[in-house]
């Protein structure tokens, strides 16, 4: 069984080993990134074009009282916002 000390030693040596073999490290990371990018492209672009979207059969129900309350709140906020535009403030530099 692998001991924790061996794993710690491996992770301590990893940056030095990667720096000593920089070309191979870069090549490995490049191919890993290209493979991940290819998988994501295939999943979200190719497969998304080939599948049909599912139709949702549910209808949207709106609570009229809640909508009216929300509309009133928005109207009051809009009036307060418009009132703030027309209010004249004293110039503190005069």
LINCORFEN-V553818 format. One record per residue. N is the residue number from 0. SS is DSSP state (hx for helix, st for strand, lp for the rest). OMEGA is omega in radians with two decimals (999 if undefined). D_CENTER is the distance of its C-alpha to the mean C-alpha in Angstrom with 2 decimals. Layout:
{{N,SS,OMEGA,D_CENTER} {N,SS,OMEGA,D_CENTER}}
//
This chain:
{{0,lp,-3.11,40.17} {1,lp,-3.13,37.92} {2,lp,-3.11,38.21} {3,hx,3.13,35.60} {4,hx,3.12,37.59} {5,hx,3.13,37.31} {6,hx,3.09,33.53} {7,hx,3.14,33.39} {8,hx,3.12,35.79} {9,hx,-3.13,33.77} {10,hx,3.08,30.58} {11,hx,-3.12,32.76} {12,hx,-3.05,34.29} {13,hx,3.13,31.15} {14,hx,3.14,30.17} {15,hx,3.13,33.81} {16,hx,3.12,34.27} {17,hx,3.12,31.18} {18,hx,3.13,32.53} {19,hx,3.14,35.97} {20,lp,-3.00,34.75} {21,hx,-3.12,32.13} {22,hx,-3.12,32.61} {23,hx,3.08,32.16} {24,hx,3.11,29.16} {25,hx,-3.13,27.50} {26,hx,3.14,28.54} {27,hx,3.12,27.22} {28,hx,3.11,23.76} {29,hx,-3.13,23.74} {30,hx,3.06,24.67} {31,hx,3.13,22.16} {32,hx,3.12,19.31} {33,hx,3.11,21.02} {34,hx,3.10,21.39} {35,hx,3.10,17.75} {36,hx,3.11,16.89} {37,hx,3.11,19.75} {38,hx,3.13,18.74} {39,hx,3.11,15.24} {40,hx,3.14,17.08} {41,hx,-3.08,19.70} {42,hx,-3.00,17.57} {43,hx,-3.14,15.35} {44,hx,-3.07,18.01} {45,hx,-3.12,21.44} {46,hx,-3.13,21.24} {47,hx,3.12,19.39} {48,hx,-3.06,22.31} {49,hx,-3.09,24.93} {50,lp,3.10,24.05} {51,lp,3.09,25.07} {52,lp,-3.14,22.73} {53,lp,3.12,24.07} {54,lp,3.14,25.92} {55,lp,-3.05,25.47} {56,lp,-3.10,28.89} {57,lp,3.10,28.18} {58,lp,-3.13,28.99} {59,lp,3.10,27.36} {60,lp,-3.11,29.69} {61,lp,3.07,29.58} {62,lp,-3.03,31.47} {63,hx,-3.13,33.73} {64,hx,3.12,34.62} {65,hx,3.11,31.07} {66,hx,3.14,30.23} {67,hx,3.10,33.36} {68,hx,-3.14,32.51} {69,hx,3.11,29.04} {70,hx,3.10,30.66} {71,hx,3.12,33.26} {72,hx,3.13,30.77} {73,hx,3.13,28.94} {74,hx,3.11,32.35} {75,hx,3.11,33.48} {76,hx,3.11,30.43} {77,hx,3.11,31.02} {78,hx,3.11,34.67} {79,hx,3.13,33.93} {80,hx,3.12,31.59} {81,hx,3.11,34.32} {82,hx,3.14,36.94} {83,hx,3.13,35.13} {84,hx,-3.04,35.33} {85,hx,-3.09,39.11} {86,lp,-3.14,40.00} {87,lp,3.11,41.94} {88,lp,3.11,41.44} {89,lp,3.13,44.19} {90,lp,-3.09,43.87} {91,lp,-3.07,44.05} {92,lp,3.12,45.28} {93,lp,999,48.51}}
//
